[in-house]
């Protein structure tokens, strides 16, 4: 498995952790928020940008 795929797997698994750390797990399809390839890839691209020292698209 490539380094990129390893990081994407970690991102995917972290997305299952609820924001309030309530002890449960977030399912793949949760009230309009999906844990899928597209969302994992989006977060991975943001990770790469931040790691390279770039700005977040939400920052001015």
N, C-alpha and C positions, 0 to 999 in steps of 0.2 A: 504494500500500500504506500502510495506517495506521501510526502510530508503534507501536501495540500489536502489530500483526502483524510489524513489523520486529524488535521485541525478541523475540517468540516464535520467529522464524526463527533469530536468534542463539542463543537458549537451546537450540533443537533441535540446531543444529550443534555447540555446545559439549558437548552430551551424548554426541556421538560420540567425544570425546577420552577415552582411557582414563585412569583415576586415576593410573597410574604413568608416564604420558607415554612409553609404550614404543615409540611410532612407528606402531603399528597404529591401526585405527579400530574402535569398538564398533558392531556391527550393530544394526538396529532391534529385534531380538528376541535378547537375550543372556542365557541361563541364568536366565530368570524376570524379568529386568529389561527392560522394553520402553521404547523411545523412541517415544511415541505422543502424540496430541493431549491426552489426559487428563493424562499426566505432565508435558508441557510446560506445560499450563495451571496445574497445581498449583505448579510452580516459578515461573511468572510471577506467580501470586497472592502467593507468598512474597516475590518480588522487590519487588512493589508495596508490600507491608506494611513491608518493611525500608527501602525508599526513603522511605516516609512517616514513618519513625522509630518504627514499632511493634515489638513483640517477636515473635520467632519462636515458633511454637506449642510447640516443644520446650523453650523457656526457661521458668523458673519465675517 
